Structure formats: C-alpha cells, structure tokens
Amino acid sequence: MDQKPETKFVLRKDRALVLRAREIIRFQASNPDSISFIYNGRASRTMKSDKNLTEHLSTPSLVFPSTEASKIKDSFQGEAPLPKTSGPDLRPSPTAEPTT
C-alpha cells in the first residue's frame, strides 16, 4: 500500500483484515469468491462481483481507488501468480447447543 513493501496474508474464515493507505491499495486473492470487502463505507460485496476486478498473471486483482488502476503499468511487478485455492466453505458455522 502506498510505498510500503508488498505483504502477504493468510485470511481465515470470519476474520477481518483492515488495510489503510493514503494513495493506493493493490490487492490480490487466489479465490475472489471467498473475499467480501467494504471500501470507503459502501455496502459489503464479494471481490468477484466488483466491476473493477482485473487479473494479473491469472490472479484476481483489485486496485483502490479504481481510477488509479490504469496509471499502474504492472500492479504486482515481479510477483508470481498466487496458488489456486478451493472455494469457500458454505456450511454454516457451528453454533452453541440450544438451551431450554
């Protein structure tokens, strides 16, 4: 983000990652179906459904703000494609036993 070095994260189910930048955020995910995000307080949506989703080396990618994407020659210069991962687990999370 901005002029900081690229960082890789393993995102876990039902966990949040907050990214902040003054100028630009570049984000890639190996499975865009499994990523929901909120940008600038707008409604939550999946990465795959965002109209600004592009691909870099066959890896789904987003740049925020989207107006900056066209100014970047190579969003992830020198990076290899991310490994493909399985889809999200659509089973409901375990809940506590009902009490009477």
Buried (B, 14 or more C-beta within 10 A) or exposed (E): BEEEEEEEEEEEEEEEEEEEEEEBBBBBBBBBBBBEBEBEEEEEBBBBEBEBBBEBEEBBBBBBEBEBBEEEEEBBEEBEEBEEEEEEEEEEEEEEEEEE
